[in-house]
Amino acid sequence: MKSLHTKKSFLALAMLILTVGWFFIAPTVIFAQGKIQLTYQVEAQVPVFGNDFVKARELAVSLAFKSALEKALRNFLGDKKFEANQKNFSKTLKHADRYVQSYRFLEAVDDPIGKKSEVVMQVTLFPNALGKSLSNTGMAIGLASSKKVIILILEKSLTAGEAVSFWETVPISEAALVQNFTENGVNVVSRDLVKDTVSEENVLNAVKGNINSAVQIGLNVGADIVILGNAVSSRLENQIESGEFAIQTTISVRVISVLASTVIAAKSDFATARNEDLLASELEAFGDASRKLSKFLLNSLNRYWKAPSASQGVQDSRPRPLSPVAPPLLMEDL
């Protein structure tokens, strides 16, 4: 029976190998010039003619939508690049309402004395529409065609202990998934790069199921696919009875298309392993589960990326989540 010190040393060494190996195999990604923000507070004021306050209010709302969209484009491109290419966005800004996912009034005032209508609004934009607009002008990172993937897993491991922060360690399951993806030629965004540009709160919200948070993560680092999930390891039986640690690991993930702003696949898989050393058993079980899950995910993503609707974007007058002609992905287990 190994001493506690030996086990801790083995754990530290194994995690170091996983972490260092992951950093070497994970390719880098070029950052966008800025980050696309999805929600803006904007205001607009227009004069009232002929006491037609209804028409004035409609115009004020339209101007507020335009202001929100312009802010998003400036935020991503920077003021200098936006102004240099403003003509390219004239049609986009003219139809700003098509890019609005939701809005609410913070303040609305019709002034009969000053003959004006004023609105202060909170406007949330469609991320898929923003990406399409930027791609059409050739100024986006190329989210729809870049085929870059982010993998972030929240893991509860028997050997890792209680983590203070999500970014503190690289989960065994996440490292295994990343290795499987990179070995198959997929461009995976480095966890270190995501850490530098995405808050822990945003990641945890995304892992819990917040689609907007997941989309924001992808937009921030220029990836078109975000894979988020949970992983856990547990003992199947008492070691005293068998002399070995029987471990089961389970990994559950959801695959989010950034431009479509929707879940395109979901699946869980598990594996078991048995070894006299707890960490060795856990590493083997997580490795087996990740290999099974990776096979499904890689096949699904290849079909999704090849589907016409994955790259053509929104076709009708109002942006909405993309959906292939025939569902290319199997929704399982979640």
Summary of the structure (lengths in Angstrom):
residues: 334
radius of gyration: 24.3
end to end distance: 39.5
largest distance: 90.7
contacts: 1088
relative contact order: 0.13
helix: 46%
strand: 24%
